[in-house]
Amino acid sequence: MRSERKMITAALPYANGPVHIGHLAGVYIPADVYARFQRRSGKDVAFICGSDEHGIPITIRAKKEGVTPQNIVDKYDEVIKKSFADLGISFDEYSRTTSKKHHEVSQDFFKTLYNKGKFTEEVSEQYFDEQAGEFLADRYIVGTCPKCGNDGAYGDQCEKCGSTLSPSELLNPKSMLSGNVPVLKETKNWYLPLNDYEDFLNEWIIEGHKDDWKPNVYGQVKSWLNDGLKPRAMTRDLNWGVPVPLPDADGKVLYVWFDAPIGYISFTQEWAEKNGKNWKDYWQNENSDLIHFIGKDNIVFHCIIFPAMMKAHGDYIMPTNVPAFEFLNLENDKISTSRNWAVWAHEYVEEFPGQQDVLRYTLLASAPETKDNNFTWKDFQIKNNSELVGIFGNFINRVAVLIHKYYDGIVPQGDENAPELLEIKKAANEIENFLEHFEFRNALTSMMNLARFGNQFLQIEEPWKTIKDSPEKAANSLFIAAQVAAGLAQISEPFMPFSSEKLLKMFNISQLNWKEIESEKILIKTGHQINPAELLFSKIEDETIEFQIQKLENTKQSNKKTNLKASPMKDEIQFDDFTKIDLRTATILTAEKVEKADKLLKFTVDTGVDVRTVVSGIAESFTPEECIGKQVMILLNLAPRKIRGIESQGMLLLATKPDGKLTFMTPESEVENGIEVS
């Protein structure tokens, strides 16, 4: 049974940079569509979000810019908040995790768990940067992922393969503060034993939601639980965050993934206080539905850690659904903020004034619901010109123009029982069903199909021709067309709120609730005066699209120029250190891809000394066939290490070209294997 109360949350964006289309497509626009629809359906909705201002990305950005973390979050909170407002994201409350209220609620939550004995106190060895003089948060440690070989994995997660990690699992860890190899140092922290909640999580999710949760979410959670859960530290040795509310916890703050989801609760409390609501109705009442909209990289936190926290507390309901989305790529390449490979929301609003709904429509049409999807500027242009202008806008314009031309803007008389009117109810019913199941692309298609039907109906009826010989038929045709147009004005609102508002004004009608759209045959009565046609969408020219494509291309060129600069010299070594290195010539005998690892190749190499196995992350630059028979240089005496379960016995020498591709370091002419390189 569906609840009449909807507690809807959208992932808290890190306040270390602007919002881009990946964020919009993967979280905020679908969440907004869902919230708008639920309001239209008469539900009691709280749609909550806010800036996550305690994450390590904040402190990293602050160090790069030479300012304080507070400077960073103040700057980007405003940018993000404005972008959401400009694009019509209808949050009921958008707050900040640096607010006094949030600190109080987070600390109270922690103390409740502490007083109930839910934490374990553990002294452990954690990485410490001796040069920087501080313990390293997980995100300040980078190294090689033990599961996929990605050299840029963080201490908490590999963004290449999605694996959640701990710093101790990283191979070749380094500090992001100094670039040095960190040392281990003892420190005390408070851990939540997630393993104590395995039975609960299995029963609640694996048994309880196998039929109604998205397969990408369910599958990831099931994999996590199958691997077994471990205690996780809920505090960190940092100077930026919510202070741990215990007397012996100086210099420690709450783990960002402990305090950030509590932000949903603290922000709801702020909203409730302003609006005379009881926040507990939304978070502690079984008659409420709790829905988390997130990206796939946040599944574990919203489906494992936060539910375990709420279960440990004892007063909170569990999420009804967590419709996580996959990632959106840009022009067939992964969106990257560090490479500036993104379409930024605030720049779009400036460069495409009045065209917010075009972006909303395009991103919904390519929403990465269960697998990664792709945004291209050419597709954006096609969606606008062919669908919004050519179908939707064309139909609306024809209806308004014809009614004004032949009836002075007054809706003519027609058959109120015409079967064509059922198309409006059909579209509304389909949209309701699809949105209740978080199928946003299908819901959008149902909306557009009603516009297609309207166009086809007018094309068949041709009232501009029948008006002379059969005026009653022409009147009936335009009466029906007016109903369809009014239907589009109503059902388009969750998807395209700016266009819906224009349509309601154009047809001089008020917004109806969803049940009225589904039950009323007549949405705009005979004799009703409509306003003149207003242009909803305008054609986007090739020059505009070429400018955006060139803008991205310039980013690539800029990155290439940056890559051409030599990296700084590493720490000085002594001659004795160099003599320990054993470099030899060798020949690759066999090469094959490593299963489930896009970047790794497995080689059999004749070193002249022996034949050994080497695993290398170069599959993005070479096919296995290109490597077989190639003479290379190998670091022979590198200590073996396991990569994806394969013991790698050495390292091949390669260099990175300006275009980012790798090239083997090879002898100038063929020599025997095993020759020492000096």
MARFI-267420 format. One record per residue (C-alpha): residue in three letters; x, y, z. Coordinates in pm, whole numbers, plus 32768, in hexadecimal, padded with zeros to 4 digits. Layout:
! residues N
   res     xx     yy     zz
   ALA      X      Y      Z
...
! end
This chain:
! residues 678
   res     xx     yy     zz
   MET   8000   8000   8000
   ARG   8091   8150   7F98
   SER   80BB   824E   80AE
   GLU   801E   83A7   80A0
   ARG   815F   843C   8135
   LYS   829F   8449   8069
   MET   83F1   849A   8104
   ILE   84C9   84D1   7FCE
   THR   863E   8516   7FE8
   ALA   873C   856C   7EDC
   ALA   88AF   8524   7F11
   LEU   8963   8646   7FB4
   PRO   8A4F   86E2   7EB2
   TYR   8BB1   8727   7F25
   ALA   8BDD   889F   7F43
   ASN   8D33   8894   7E9D
   GLY   8CC4   88ED   7D3E
   PRO   8B95   8933   7C60
   VAL   8A8A   883A   7BF6
   HIS   8AAD   8794   7AA0
   ILE   89C0   86D1   79C0
   GLY   8A30   8584   7A51
   HIS   89AC   85F0   7BA4
   LEU   886C   8675   7B08
   ALA   8821   853E   7A3A
   GLY   8885   8446   7B48
   VAL   87D8   84E1   7C75
   TYR   8737   8636   7C79
   ILE   8655   8648   7B47
   PRO   85BC   84EB   7B7B
   ALA   858F   8539   7CEE
   ASP   84E2   8680   7C93
   VAL   83FC   85D6   7B98
   TYR   839B   84D7   7CA1
   ALA   8360   85DF   7DAD
   ARG   8291   86B9   7CC3
   PHE   81BF   858F   7C5A
   GLN   8180   8524   7DC1
   ARG   8110   8684   7E1D
   ARG   8023   8683   7CF1
   SER   7F9E   8535   7D6D
   GLY   7F3B   85D6   7EB7
   LYS   8050   853C   7F88
   ASP   80EB   85E5   80B7
   VAL   824A   861D   802B
   ALA   8390   868B   80CB
   PHE   849F   86AB   7FC1
   ILE   85E7   86E4   8076
   CYS   874F   872A   8014
   GLY   8877   8807   806F
   SER   89EA   883F   803F
   ASP   8AD8   873C   80CF
   GLU   8BE1   881E   815F
   HIS   8CB5   8731   8230
   GLY   8D3C   8645   8128
   ILE   8EAC   861A   80E4
   PRO   8E79   86A7   7F83
   ILE   8E33   87F3   8033
   THR   8F7F   87F9   80EA
   ILE   9038   8785   7FB3
   ARG   8FA4   88A5   7EEB
   ALA   8FF4   899A   8003
   LYS   9161   892F   800D
   LYS   917C   894F   7E93
   GLU   90EC   8AAF   7E97
   GLY   91A6   8B1B   7FD1
   VAL   9069   8B7A   808D
   THR   8FA4   8AEF   81B2
   PRO   8EA1   89DA   818C
   GLN   8D98   8AD3   81FD
   ASN   8DF6   8BB9   80DA
   ILE   8DC4   8A97   7FE9
   VAL   8C73   8A26   806C
   ASP   8BEA   8B87   8082
   LYS   8C47   8BC1   7F17
   TYR   8BC2   8A7E   7E83
   ASP   8A8B   8A5F   7F5A
   GLU   8A0D   8B9C   7EB1
   VAL   8A6C   8B23   7D54
   ILE   89C6   89CF   7D86
   LYS   888C   8A5D   7E29
   LYS   885B   8B57   7D0E
   SER   8890   8A4D   7C02
   PHE   8781   8972   7C9C
   ALA   8691   8A96   7CB6
   ASP   86D8   8B04   7B50
   LEU   868A   89A6   7AD0
   GLY   8547   8988   7B95
   ILE   85B6   8886   7C95
   SER   849D   88B2   7D91
   PHE   853F   885E   7EDE
   ASP   8467   88A4   800D
   GLU   85A8   88DE   80CF
   TYR   870E   890E   805A
   SER   87FD   893B   817C
   ARG   896A   8907   81DF
   THR   8A24   8810   82BA
   THR   8AEA   892D   8357
   SER   89AA   89B5   83F5
   LYS   898C   89BC   8570
   LYS   8852   88E5   855E
   HIS   8901   87D8   8499
   HIS   8A25   87C9   858D
   GLU   8933   87A5   86AF
   VAL   8864   8692   860B
   SER   8998   85D0   8598
   GLN   8A3B   85E0   86EE
   ASP   88F6   8578   8798
   PHE   88D7   844F   86AB
   PHE   8A3D   83E7   86FA
   LYS   8A09   8408   8872
   THR   88CD   8334   8860
   LEU   898F   8219   87BD
   TYR   8AB1   824B   88AD
   ASN   89D1   823D   89E0
   LYS   892B   8103   895C
   GLY   8A7F   805C   893E
   LYS   8A65   803A   87C4
   PHE   8BCE   80A5   8782
   THR   8D13   7FF2   87C7
   GLU   8E47   80BB   8826
   GLU   8F78   8045   8768
   VAL   90DF   80B2   8765
   SER   9164   8075   860B
   GLU   9286   80D2   8531
   GLN   9225   81D7   8431
   TYR   92ED   8285   8328
   PHE   939C   83C1   839A
   ASP   9452   84BF   82C1
   GLU   958A   851C   8383
   GLN   95D5   8649   82A7
   ALA   9473   86D4   82C3
   GLY   945D   8671   8431
   GLU   92FF   85DD   8422
   PHE   923E   849A   83FF
   LEU   91C2   845A   82A1
   ALA   9051   8438   8255
   ASP   8FFF   8322   8160
   ARG   8FE0   8416   803E
   TYR   9139   84A5   8084
   ILE   91D6   8355   8033
   VAL   91FE   82DD   7ECE
   GLY   9292   819E   7E48
   THR   9252   806E   7D71
   CYS   9104   7FBC   7D90
   PRO   9140   7E51   7DF3
   LYS   9011   7DE3   7D2C
   CYS   9036   7E8B   7BD9
   GLY   9195   7F1F   7BD7
   ASN   9121   808A   7BB8
   ASP   9248   8162   7C23
   GLY   916A   8282   7C95
   ALA   9091   81D0   7D95
   TYR   9039   8287   7ED6
   GLY   9053   81FD   8034
   ASP   8EDB   81CD   804B
   GLN   8E74   8178   7EE9
   CYS   8EF3   8125   7D8E
   GLU   8E2E   81FA   7C9C
   LYS   8E9F   8121   7B79
   CYS   8E02   7FD7   7BE9
   GLY   8D20   805B   7CFD
   SER   8DBA   7F86   7E10
   THR   8DAA   800D   7F71
   LEU   8F01   7FFE   8014
   SER   8FBA   804A   8152
   PRO   910B   80FE   8144
   SER   91C2   7FC6   81B8
   GLU   914E   7F0D   8080
   LEU   91EF   8006   7F8E
   LEU   9331   7FA0   7EE4
   ASN   9448   80A3   7EDF
   PRO   9389   81A5   7FB2
   LYS   93F2   8312   7FA6
   SER   937F   844B   8058
   MET   92C9   854B   7F86
   LEU   9348   865C   806E
   SER   94BD   862F   8034
   GLY   94DE   8514   7F39
   ASN   95A6   8451   8039
   VAL   956F   82EB   80A8
   PRO   94A9   8307   81ED
   VAL   9506   8251   832E
   LEU   9421   8195   8419
   LYS   93D5   8234   8568
   GLU   92EB   81CC   8681
   THR   91A6   828A   86BE
   LYS   9056   8242   8764
   ASN   8F0A   8253   86AE
   TRP   8DA3   81DD   86D9
   TYR   8D29   80CA   85F3
   LEU   8BCE   8056   8591
   PRO   8BDA   7ED8   8571
   LEU   8B1D   7EB6   842A
   ASN   8B41   7D3C   8441
   ASP   8A45   7D44   8562
   TYR   893D   7DBA   8469
   GLU   8973   7CB9   8357
   ASP   8844   7BE6   83B6
   PHE   8765   7D19   83C5
   LEU   87E2   7D9E   8275
   ASN   87BB   7C4A   81CF
   GLU   8657   7C29   8249
   TRP   85F6   7D90   81FB
   ILE   8698   7DB4   80A2
   ILE   86F2   7C5F   8015
   GLU   85AC   7BBB   807D
   GLY   84CB   7CEB   8096
   HIS   8527   7DB1   7F5F
   LYS   8591   7CB3   7E59
   ASP   845E   7D01   7D87
   ASP   843C   7E7B   7DA2
   TRP   859E   7F0C   7DB1
   LYS   8660   7F59   7C75
   PRO   8742   7E38   7C0E
   ASN   887D   7F11   7C0B
   VAL   883B   7F75   7D76
   TYR   87CB   7E21   7DF0
   GLY   88F1   7D74   7D47
   GLN   89F6   7E58   7DE1
   VAL   8964   7E37   7F3F
   LYS   894B   7CBD   7F1D
   SER   8AB8   7CAD   7EB4
   TRP   8B20   7D7B   7FE0
   LEU   8A5E   7CA1   80D1
   ASN   8AE0   7B63   8030
   ASP   8C45   7BDC   806B
   GLY   8BFA   7C1C   81DA
   LEU   8BFB   7D67   8292
   LYS   8D07   7DED   837A
   PRO   8D0B   7EF7   848B
   ARG   8D38   8053   83FD
   ALA   8DC3   8184   84AF
   MET   8CBD   8291   84E8
   THR   8DBD   8395   8558
   ARG   8EF1   8426   84B4
   ASP   902C   84E0   851C
   LEU   8FE6   8629   846A
   ASN   8FBE   8799   84B5
   TRP   8E93   87D6   83CD
   GLY   8D3F   8742   8418
   VAL   8C48   8706   8531
   PRO   8D10   86DE   8676
   VAL   8CE7   858F   8724
   PRO   8C14   85E1   885B
   LEU   8CE9   8522   8956
   PRO   8DDF   85A9   8A59
   ASP   8F05   84D8   89DD
   ALA   8ED9   8526   886B
   ASP   8F9D   8664   8830
   GLY   900A   8685   86C7
   LYS   8F07   858C   864D
   VAL   8DD1   85C2   8579
   LEU   8CB0   84EA   8508
   TYR   8CF5   841D   83D0
   VAL   8C5F   84DE   82AD
   TRP   8B87   83B4   824F
   PHE   8B01   83B2   83B1
   ASP   8A9E   8520   83BB
   ALA   8A3D   8558   824C
   PRO   8908   8474   8241
   ILE   889C   84FD   8393
   GLY   8887   8642   82CE
   TYR   8745   85BE   8237
   ILE   86B7   85B0   8398
   SER   8740   86FD   8413
   PHE   86CC   87AF   82D6
   THR   8572   8715   82FD
   GLN   8569   879C   8460
   GLU   85C2   88F9   83DF
   TRP   84AC   88E4   82DC
   ALA   83B0   885E   83D7
   GLU   83F6   8978   84CC
   LYS   83B9   8A7C   83BC
   ASN   8278   89D9   8342
   GLY   81CD   8963   847F
   LYS   8210   87F4   8436
   ASN   827A   86D5   8514
   TRP   83BF   864F   8481
   LYS   8392   8502   8530
   ASP   8262   84BA   8454
   TYR   8352   84A1   832E
   TRP   846F   83DF   83D0
   GLN   83DA   8315   84EB
   ASN   827F   82B6   846D
   GLU   8248   816C   83BB
   ASN   813D   8212   82E6
   SER   8248   82E1   8234
   ASP   830D   827D   8100
   LEU   847E   82D7   8110
   ILE   8518   82F2   7FB3
   HIS   868B   8338   7F77
   PHE   86F3   83B8   7E1D
   ILE   886A   837F   7DF1
   GLY   8978   831F   7CF8
   LYS   8A05   81BF   7CEC
   ASP   8B41   8223   7DA7
   ASN   8A6C   826A   7EDC
   ILE   89A8   8123   7EE6
   VAL   8A73   8085   7FFF
   PHE   8A4C   81B5   80E0
   HIS   88D2   81CE   80B3
   CYS   8884   805A   80B1
   ILE   8981   7FD7   81AF
   ILE   8A1D   80DF   8292
   PHE   8900   81D8   82C4
   PRO   87F6   80C7   82F9
   ALA   88DF   801E   83F6
   MET   8901   816D   84AA
   MET   8788   819E   84B2
   LYS   8750   8038   8525
   ALA   884F   806A   863B
   HIS   879B   81A8   86A5
   GLY   864F   80F1   86AC
   ASP   8558   820A   8661
   TYR   856F   8227   84E6
   ILE   84BC   8188   83BF
   MET   857E   80E0   82A7
   PRO   8581   815D   813E
   THR   8460   80E1   806A
   ASN   853B   80FB   7F36
   VAL   8693   8176   7ECC
   PRO   8673   81AF   7D52
   ALA   87E6   81E7   7D0F
   PHE   884C   824B   7BB1
   GLU   8985   81EC   7AF1
   PHE   8A77   82EA   7A57
   LEU   8A43   83D5   7932
   ASN   8B66   83F8   7840
   LEU   8BA8   852D   776C
   GLU   8BF6   8509   75FA
   ASN   8C57   839B   7634
   ASP   8D4E   83F3   7746
   LYS   8D2D   83E4   78C0
   ILE   8CCF   8530   795E
   SER   8DFD   85B2   7A1B
   THR   8DFE   86E9   7AF4
   SER   8F7A   86E2   7B0D
   ARG   8F98   86E9   7990
   ASN   8E77   87E3   7975
   TRP   8DCB   86E5   7893
   ALA   8C6C   8742   78F5
   VAL   8B3F   8816   789E
   TRP   8B10   88F2   79CF
   ALA   89AD   8949   7A39
   HIS   89F4   8AB8   7A81
   GLU   8A9F   8AE7   792F
   TYR   897F   8A3E   7878
   VAL   8882   8B2B   7917
   GLU   8952   8C56   78A7
   GLU   8991   8BD7   7745
   PHE   8830   8B4F   7706
   PRO   874D   8C53   77AC
   GLY   85E5   8BE5   77CB
   GLN   8634   8A84   7758
   GLN   8644   89CE   78A4
   ASP   853C   88D5   7838
   VAL   8607   8870   7707
   LEU   871C   87F7   77EC
   ARG   8624   8755   78DC
   TYR   857D   86A0   77BA
   THR   86C1   862D   7719
   LEU   8758   85AF   785F
   LEU   8619   84F3   78B7
   ALA   860E   845A   775B
   SER   8770   83D3   778E
   ALA   875A   8397   7905
   PRO   8850   8286   7972
   GLU   8743   81C3   7A29
   THR   87DE   8066   7A36
   LYS   891D   808F   796A
   ASP   8A0B   81A4   7907
   ASN   898C   8286   77F1
   ASN   8A19   839A   7717
   PHE   89D2   850B   76D5
   THR   8A3B   85AC   758F
   TRP   89F9   870C   7518
   LYS   897B   8688   73C8
   ASP   8878   85B1   7479
   PHE   8819   86DF   754C
   GLN   87DC   87A2   7409
   ILE   8710   8688   7370
   LYS   863C   8660   74A9
   ASN   85F1   87D5   74A4
   ASN   85BD   880A   732F
   SER   850D   86C6   72D5
   GLU   844A   8679   740F
   LEU   8410   87B3   74DD
   VAL   83F4   88A3   73B6
   GLY   837F   87B5   72A6
   ILE   8284   86E8   736D
   PHE   8225   8781   74BC
   GLY   8246   88F2   746A
   ASN   81BA   88C9   730B
   PHE   807B   8826   7389
   ILE   803E   892B   7496
   ASN   807D   8A48   73A3
   ARG   7F90   89BB   729D
   VAL   7E77   8991   7399
   ALA   7E95   8AF1   7427
   VAL   7EC3   8B98   72D3
   LEU   7D9D   8AE1   7231
   ILE   7CAE   8B27   7352
   HIS   7D0B   8C98   7344
   LYS   7CF4   8CA2   71CA
   TYR   7B9E   8C00   71A9
   TYR   7AFA   8C39   72FC
   ASP   7B9D   8D75   7388
   GLY   7C4A   8CA6   7492
   ILE   7B09   8C08   7519
   VAL   7B04   8A8D   7537
   PRO   79F8   8A0D   7443
   GLN   78F0   8908   748B
   GLY   7942   8799   745F
   ASP   78F1   8634   74C1
   GLU   7936   860E   7635
   ASN   792B   8492   7610
   ALA   7A1F   847C   74EE
   PRO   7AFC   8346   7511
   GLU   7C31   8416   74C4
   LEU   7C0C   84BF   7619
   LEU   7C6B   8377   76C1
   GLU   7DD0   83AE   7648
   ILE   7DFB   84B6   7758
   LYS   7D91   83C8   786B
   LYS   7E69   82B7   77D4
   ALA   7F9F   8396   77D9
   ALA   7F5C   8405   7940
   ASN   7F2A   829C   79B2
   GLU   8068   8229   7907
   ILE   8134   8344   799C
   GLU   80B1   82F5   7AF7
   ASN   8109   8185   7AD5
   PHE   8263   81CA   7A49
   LEU   82BD   82D0   7B4D
   GLU   8247   81F6   7C6C
   HIS   8345   80F7   7BEA
   PHE   8453   81FF   7BAD
   GLU   844D   81CE   7A32
   PHE   8486   8336   79CC
   ARG   84E0   8300   785F
   ASN   83A1   8239   7825
   ALA   82D2   8341   78D6
   LEU   836A   8450   77FA
   THR   831C   8380   76C5
   SER   81B0   8367   772F
   MET   819E   84E2   7749
   MET   8238   850F   75F1
   ASN   8157   8403   755C
   LEU   8029   84D6   75B7
   ALA   80C3   85F8   74F5
   ARG   8104   850C   73D2
   PHE   7F9B   849B   73DD
   GLY   7F26   8606   73D5
   ASN   7FFB   8653   72A4
   GLN   7F84   851D   71EB
   PHE   7E19   856A   7244
   LEU   7E2F   86CA   71B5
   GLN   7EE1   864B   7081
   ILE   7DCB   8552   703D
   GLU   7CA9   863B   7095
   GLU   7D34   876E   6FDB
   PRO   7C43   886A   707B
   TRP   7CDE   8983   6FAD
   LYS   7C45   88D4   6E7E
   THR   7AFD   8852   6F0F
   ILE   7AA5   89A6   6FA5
   LYS   7A0F   8A0C   6E54
   ASP   793F   88DC   6DF9
   SER   7908   883B   6F4F
   PRO   7921   8942   7061
   GLU   7891   8859   716C
   LYS   79A1   8758   7124
   ALA   7AAE   8864   7131
   ALA   7A24   88E4   727C
   ASN   7A1F   8784   730D
   SER   7B85   8747   7299
   LEU   7C05   8881   7341
   PHE   7B36   883C   747A
   ILE   7BE2   86E8   749C
   ALA   7D36   877E   7448
   ALA   7CFF   8885   7556
   GLN   7CBF   8771   7656
   VAL   7E02   86C1   75F3
   ALA   7EC3   8808   7609
   ALA   7E2E   884A   7761
   GLY   7E8E   86E7   77C3
   LEU   7FF5   872B   775B
   ALA   7FF4   886D   7824
   GLN   7F98   879E   7956
   ILE   806C   8663   7932
   SER   81A8   8712   78BB
   GLU   81D8   87C9   7A06
   PRO   82AF   86C6   7ABD
   PHE   839A   86AE   7992
   MET   8395   880F   7904
   PRO   830D   88FC   7A0E
   PHE   8368   8A3E   7958
   SER   82B7   89D0   7818
   SER   818C   8950   78DC
   GLU   8168   8AA3   7984
   LYS   816B   8B4F   782F
   LEU   8067   8A5A   77AC
   LEU   7F7C   8A8C   78D1
   LYS   7F8B   8C04   7895
   MET   7F63   8BDA   771D
   PHE   7E28   8B08   7748
   ASN   7DB4   8BD7   7871
   ILE   7D83   8AAA   7955
   SER   7DE8   8A46   7AB6
   GLN   7EBF   8921   7B1E
   LEU   7DFA   87E6   7B75
   ASN   7E5E   86CA   7C58
   TRP   7EB7   8582   7BB1
   LYS   7D71   84D2   7C06
   GLU   7CAD   85E9   7B5E
   ILE   7D7D   85C1   7A21
   GLU   7D36   844B   7A21
   SER   7BC2   8469   7A6A
   GLU   7B52   85A5   79B5
   LYS   7B05   8578   7844
   ILE   7AEB   86ED   7805
   LEU   7C14   87BE   7876
   ILE   7BB7   88FD   77C0
   LYS   7A48   8950   7789
   THR   7991   89C9   7655
   GLY   7982   8B45   7655
   HIS   7AC5   8B66   771D
   GLN   7BA4   8C84   76AC
   ILE   7D11   8C2B   766E
   ASN   7E34   8D19   7643
   PRO   7F02   8D48   7506
   ALA   800B   8C46   74B0
   GLU   815B   8C70   755A
   LEU   8299   8BD0   74DB
   LEU   82F4   8AB1   75C6
   PHE   8437   8A3C   7524
   SER   851A   8ACC   741B
   LYS   85FB   8A1B   7326
   ILE   8766   89F6   7390
   GLU   884F   8A41   726E
   ASP   8986   897F   720A
   GLU   8A67   8AA3   726A
   THR   89F1   8A92   73D4
   ILE   8A3C   891F   73E9
   GLU   8B8B   8944   733A
   PHE   8BEB   8A4C   743A
   GLN   8BA1   895A   7559
   ILE   8C5F   883E   74B1
   GLN   8D87   8923   7473
   LYS   8D79   8993   75DC
   LEU   8DA9   8828   7646
   GLU   8EB7   87F5   7541
   ASN   8F70   8922   75CC
   THR   8F66   8878   771E
   LYS   900D   8746   7687
   GLN   9119   8819   75E3
   SER   9154   88CF   772A
   ASN   917C   8784   77DE
   LYS   9274   870C   76D6
   LYS   9346   8845   7701
   THR   933F   8812   7878
   ASN   93AA   86AA   784B
   LEU   94D3   8718   7779
   LYS   956D   87BF   78A6
   ALA   9667   86DE   794F
   SER   9601   866B   7AA9
   PRO   96DB   86E2   7BC9
   MET   9819   8621   7C14
   LYS   97E9   8517   7D1E
   ASP   98B2   850E   7E5F
   GLU   9A29   84F7   7E2E
   ILE   9AC1   8399   7E52
   GLN   9C24   8324   7E8B
   PHE   9CF2   8264   7D8C
   ASP   9CE0   8130   7E68
   ASP   9B64   813B   7E4C
   PHE   9B7B   8143   7CD1
   THR   9C67   8017   7CC3
   LYS   9B5C   7F42   7D6B
   ILE   9A7A   7F64   7C3A
   ASP   9A93   7E3D   7B49
   LEU   9A16   7EAA   79F0
   ARG   9A26   7DA6   78D9
   THR   99BC   7D7A   7772
   ALA   98A4   7C80   7743
   THR   97A8   7C02   7643
   ILE   9631   7BDC   7671
   LEU   95D0   7A76   7617
   THR   9459   7A7B   765F
   ALA   9358   7B85   76B9
   GLU   91EE   7B71   7725
   LYS   90E8   7C46   77CE
   VAL   90A7   7C17   7941
   GLU   8F3F   7BB1   797C
   LYS   8E5B   7CC7   7A01
   ALA   8F75   7DC8   79F7
   ASP   8F5F   7EBF   78D5
   LYS   90BA   7F4C   7913
   LEU   918D   7E14   7954
   LEU   9251   7D30   786D
   LYS   9302   7BF2   78DB
   PHE   9450   7BA7   7834
   THR   9540   7A83   7824
   VAL   969A   7B1C   77FF
   ASP   97E8   7A80   77A3
   THR   98E3   7B46   7874
   GLY   9A16   7A80   7808
   VAL   9A30   7A19   7974
   ASP   98E2   7965   797F
   VAL   9781   796D   78F3
   ARG   9694   7A23   79DF
   THR   9538   7ABE   79FC
   VAL   9506   7C35   7A01
   VAL   93BC   7CF0   7A29
   SER   93AD   7E54   79A5
   GLY   9297   7F5A   798F
   ILE   92C7   7FB1   7820
   ALA   9195   7F16   7778
   GLU   910D   806E   771D
   SER   923F   80AD   7641
   PHE   9289   7F53   75AF
   THR   91D1   7E1E   753E
   PRO   926C   7CD0   75A7
   GLU   92C1   7C88   743A
   GLU   938E   7DC9   741D
   CYS   946A   7D61   7540
   ILE   94C8   7BFC   74E0
   GLY   9630   7BE6   7462
   LYS   9687   7D49   74D0
   GLN   97DC   7D78   7571
   VAL   97BF   7E49   76AB
   MET   9878   7EB1   77E4
   ILE   9819   7E18   7931
   LEU   9865   7E6C   7A9B
   LEU   98CF   7D0F   7AFC
   ASN   9905   7D21   7C73
   LEU   97BE   7DC8   7CD8
   ALA   971D   7D07   7DF6
   PRO   95F7   7C33   7D76
   ARG   9496   7CA5   7DC8
   LYS   933E   7C1C   7D82
   ILE   9258   7CDB   7C96
   ARG   90F9   7C4C   7C6C
   GLY   9177   7B03   7CFA
   ILE   929A   7AED   7C01
   GLU   93FF   7B04   7C84
   SER   94B7   7C0A   7BB7
   GLN   9632   7BD9   7BB2
   GLY   96C3   7D1D   7B2F
   MET   9669   7E61   7A83
   LEU   9676   7EC0   7913
   LEU   9702   8018   78C1
   LEU   961C   8104   7800
   ALA   95FB   8279   77C5
   THR   94C4   8351   779B
   LYS   94A3   8410   7653
   PRO   9402   856D   763D
   ASP   92B7   84D1   75CE
   GLY   92AA   8400   770A
   LYS   92FD   82B7   765D
   LEU   9418   81DB   76D7
   THR   9549   816B   7615
   PHE   9641   8056   7669
   MET   97A9   80AD   76BA
   THR   9865   7FCB   75C7
   PRO   99CF   7F98   7558
   GLU   9A35   805E   7421
   SER   9A87   7F15   7375
   GLU   9A32   7DB0   73D2
   VAL   9B18   7D15   74D7
   GLU   9B20   7BD5   759F
   ASN   9A2F   7BB0   76C3
   GLY   9AC7   7BE4   781A
   ILE   9BBF   7CF7   77B7
   GLU   9BE6   7DE7   78DD
   VAL   9B7D   7F4F   789E
   SER   9C74   8047   7933
! end
